Amino acid sequence: MMLDKFWESVGQGLGGKWLEALVQPVLVFWAAGLLAWVGRQPDGWDELLDKWDKLDSTEAQITVLVALLLGLVASSQGMRWVQHWLLRVLEGYHWPRFARTWAAQTICKRLKPKLARWQHLNAQVQENGGDFACLRASELEEYARLDYSITQRYPPTQTPPQLEDVMPTAVGNRLKAAELHPRYRYGLDSIIVWPRLWPLLPEALQQAVGEARGSLDAAVRLFGWGLLTVLWVFWGTWWAPLLGLGLALVAWFRAVSAAEVYGDLIRAAFDLHRFCLYESLRWPLPEDTATEAQCGEQLTAYLMRGLTIPPVHFTAPEE
């Protein structure tokens, strides 16, 4: 009777934190561990049921259930604490030097023919005064595809691409491309400017960026749980590596897609609302596109160190 009341209270929302953990990949990890443990027992599931039946009271069973649910929540929170470090690994920042160099070389070899083909098509367009009608339909589609891939999926680079310009992973390149976009286009350092720009963004855009970042973080956590699931192989479970690596592979593709969406939204935030930052700081707006990068660099330096050379005169507030 008491056990029924316990589950009823969970279903009514008193166990909301526990239910939140249950729908996360942490459950897959611990379920795989349970299956691995059962597989090592001579009597299999009967061994587990015998241990459950030996609990001397309903209160003891409830205590065990609560402890298990709290363990799920605690382990889920633990993964959240390390997800930032794990994301940096997925970007390629904490790799050994030889592995990062090899992966970056592979990225450069893949990017080089894309740049060459795009430049060839772009040269045809420029020779015809910027008229894209000179390209066949298939070439126009190829041009658009290459243009998006080069500008959105790779950081700005030279021709031929240099190792120091690219990251060793697709996730790293997509996030770095978004990070460098405002610097190369508007002179604004996203790392310095973003915390100041965020409160000025419309609520709808904040929500979209937050959801995109949440999807990226969820994919990173799934990747972490997938790698941890492989560890159950030490209990003699042959299927643990297949399950763990399968989860990690799915998480990787999800992370690549989420990083691209997140990067697009970061670029959109700077493209559409960077002048809100100028106005909030009473900073003079750039006069034209030719001077905007210089103004952005001055504003970044001011936000970072509070200094500008020469001094900048603040604009008067609008009446």
N, C-alpha and C positions, 0 to 999 in steps of 0.2 A: 504493500500500500504506500509506504513512504517512498519507495523507488518510483512509483507512478507519479507521485506528487513532485518529485525532483524533476522528472522529464517534462511534466506539465509546466513547471516554472521556467525551465529553459525555453520551451516553445513559446511562452508568453513574453519573452524578451529579457527576462532577468539574466539570462546567460548570453546576452548579445555579443560580448567579447569572445566567448567561446565559439559561438556560431560563426563569427567573423573569421576565426582561425581555421575552422573546419572546411571552409570553402577555398582555402588556399593550398598551394602545392605542398605545404608542410604535412598535410594529411597523407598525401601520396608517399612522402618519404617515410613517415612512421608506419604506415600500413605495409610498405615494402619491408621494413625492419621486422614487423610482427610476423609477416609471412616467412621471412628468412629464419626467424627464431623457431617458429612452429615446424618448419621443414627439418630442423636439426633434432627435434625431439623424437624419441622412439615411438611414442603414441600419437604424435601429431596434435591435432586439435583436441583430442581427448585429454592430453596433458594440460592444456590451457583451461579447459572446462573443469577439470578436477581441482586446479588451483583456485578457480573462481568459487566453486562449490564449498571449498574448505574455509572460506571467509565465514566467521562465526555469527555474523548478524547483518541485517539490512543496512545498518549504519556504516558498517565496515565497507560494504559494497559501494555505498554512496561516496565514502571517503576516497576509495580507489578511483571511482569515476571522476570525481572532482579533481583529484591529483593529476589524472591523465589529461583532462581538459585544460587545466592550468599549465601543464607541460607543453601542450600544443601552442597555447598563447605565448608562453615564454620563449619557446624556440622560434616562433614566427617573429616575435619582436627582436630576437637576436639577429635574425637574418636581415631585418630592416636596419639594424645598426651597422651592418657591414656592407650594405648594398652600394653605398657611395664608393667604397674601396673596390668592390667587385666591378662596378661600372668603369672605373678607371682602368681596370685590367682588360675589360672588353674593348675599351678604346685603344689600348696598346701602350699605356704609360708605364706600367710596371713590368714590362717584359724584359728578359735578358737582352743584352745588346745584340748578340748574334741573331737571335730570333726576330727582334724588331727590324734589324737591317735586312734580313732575308725577306721578311714579309713586305717591307716598304719597297724593296726592289721588284717584287712580284707585282705590287700595285702600280709602280711606275711603268713596267712593261705592258700592263694592261691599259694604262692611260695614254701612253705614247701614240698608238695608232688612232685612238679616238681624237686626240688633239690634231694630229696630222690630217685626218679626214675632215674634221670640222674646218680647219684653216683652208683646206682646198675648196670646200663648198663656199665658205665665206668670201674667198678671193674672187670666185665667179660672181657672187652677188655684188661685191664692191666694184668690179670691172663694169658692171651694168648699172652703175649709179645707185646701188642699194635696192634695186628692183628684184624681188624674189621670183618674179615671173620667169626668170631665166632658168630656174631649176625645174626639173620634172617633178611630178607629184611624189614619186618615191624618194627623190633626192630632198625635197622639201620636208617630207616626213622624217627622213634620216637626219636632216639638219636640226630640226626641232628636238628630236630625241637626244642627239649628241649635245646640243646646247644646254638642255636641261641637266643631263647627266654630268657634264663637265662643271657647270656652275653650282649645282645644288648638291652633288654627291662627292665632290672633291674640293679641297681647299684651293685658293688661288695659287698657281704654280707657274714656273717658267716653261719654256720650250727648248729642249726636252725637259720633262718633269724631273725635279731634283728630290733626292731622298729626304732632305730636311723639310720639304714642303708638305709631305704627305704623312698620314698615320698608317700603321700597319694593318688596320682592320676597317671594314666597311662602316661599322658603328662610329669609330673614331673619326673617319673622314667626313661623315655626314654632320657630326656635331661640331667639328672644327670648321667646316665650311660655313655653318650658321654663325659660329662665334666670330669669325673673321669678316663676315659680310659687312657689318656696320663700320668696321675700321677702314676697310678698303674703299667703301663707297661714301661714307659720311665722316670719316675721321674719328669716330666714336669707338672707344674700347669697350666692348660689351661686358667684360668682367667688372669694370669700374662703373659703367653707366647703368647696367641692368637693375641693380637694387634701387636706384633712384627713379628709373622709368616705370618700374612695375606698379607702384601705387597710383600712377597717373593713367594707367590703361583702363579702358572701359571694362565693365564687369563681365560682359560676354566674352571678350578676348582673354581676360584673366582666367575665366572658367575653361575656355578651350585649351589654353596653354597648360593649366593645371591638370586637365584630363590627359593631355598628350604626355606630360611628364609622368603622370601616374601610370600610364600604359608602359612607358619605358622602364620605370622602376619595377613594375610587376614582372616584366620580361626578364629583368636582371635577377630578381629573386627566384624566378622559375629556373633560370640557368644555374644559380647556386644550389638549389635543392636537387637539380638533376645531377650535378657533380657529386654531391654528398650521397645520393642514392647508390652511386657506384661502389661506395665503401662497404655496402652490405655483402659484396663478393667475398670478403674475408670470413664470412660465416658459411662459405661453401655454396653460395647461391649463384648458379651460373647465369640466371636471367637478370641479375641486378645491373651488370654493366650495360646490357641492352636497353633496359628501362631507363637507367640514368642518362646514358648518352643520347637516347631518343628524346628525353625531356630537354636536355641541354641543346640539342639541335633545333627542336621546335622553338625553344626560347631564343636562340640566336636569330632566327629569321624574324621572330616577333620584335626583337630588339632593333634589328636593322630597319624594319618598317616604321616602328615607333620613333626612332631617332630621326628619320626623314620627315615625318609629320611634325615632330617637335621643332626641328630646325626650320621648317617652312613657317611655322607660327612665330618663332623668334624673329625671323627676317621681316615678317609682316608687321610685327610690333614696332620695329625700328622704322620701316618704310612709312607707316601711317601715322605714328604718334611721336616721333623724335622731337618735333617742334613743341610739343607739350612740355618737354623738359626745359627747352630754352625759355619758354614763356614763364614757367614756374620759378625759374631761377632769375628771371628778369635779365636774361642774357640776350645780347643783340642777335637777331636772326641773320643767317647768311644771306648775302645779297643775291647770290646766284649759285648755280651748280659748280662754277669754277672755283669759288672761294669756300664752299661748304666744308670740304675736307680739312682745310686749315682752321676754320672755326670749330669744327668738331674736335680737333687735336687740342686746341686751347681750352675748350670746355672740359675735356677729359683730364688735362693737367690740373685744371682748377679743382675739379672734384677729387682728384687723387691727393694733391699736395696743397691746394689753396693758393697757388701762385700762378700769375700770368705775366709774361713779358712780351710786349708792353702791357700796361694796365688796360683792362676792359671796363668801359663805363656801362653800368647797368641801365636798362631801359626803364622809363617811368611806368608805374602801374596804370592800367586803363581805368578811366573814370566810369 
